[in-house]
Structure formats: C-alpha cells, structure tokens
Amino acid sequence: MSAEDVYRALMQSDSEVGLATVYRVLTQFEAAGLVTRHHFDSGQAIFELDVGDNHNHIVCVKSGHVEEFTDPVIEERLENIATELGYNLTDYTLTVYGVHKKAG
C-alpha cells in the first residue's frame, strides 16, 4: 500500500489521522524493520509488511498494479551466478515490468 492508500483506509474508518502522520509512522516502521519500502517506476513509494521471506515483484506498466511471486529456479540461478563470479549472495531484488492482459 502507498501512504495515501493507508491514509484513505484510515479516513474511511473515521480515524482522524493526518497524511504527515501516516508518512512518519511508515518511516518509523521501516526503520524498525516492520515494513519494506519499494520504489517502482510509478515513482510512488509502496510499503509492504516485512515477513522475512524472499519474493519478487511484477508490475503492470499501464495500471501500476504490483503482484508478488517466488520462483525457486530464479533463486537457484542467481545463487549459481553469484558463485560463478566469486560472490556469496546475501540478498537480491528482482522487479519485472510488463503489461497485464487485463490492462492492455
């Protein structure tokens, strides 16, 4: 969710919280490791709960819709590439962009 999405959800539940407060709290949650901030090509920051798993994202370039996915084959290939190049892989980020069939 974006900060604006969180703000709209709070407003619908009759909470009296300002948008600046939402940004401040999300930033504090990020610093505490509770959420992860992503910046996709839309330019808008998206926050998701950090549940400790390793997953990837696919983003529709028309609608901005983001979906998560995991793929053990991709993970294994990245490990192999890192090893071949003399690295011990500690983390990675993979974001795939395309046009969803419903958007395009």
Order of alpha helices (4+ residues) and beta strands (2+ residues): alpha-alpha-beta-beta-beta-beta-alpha-beta
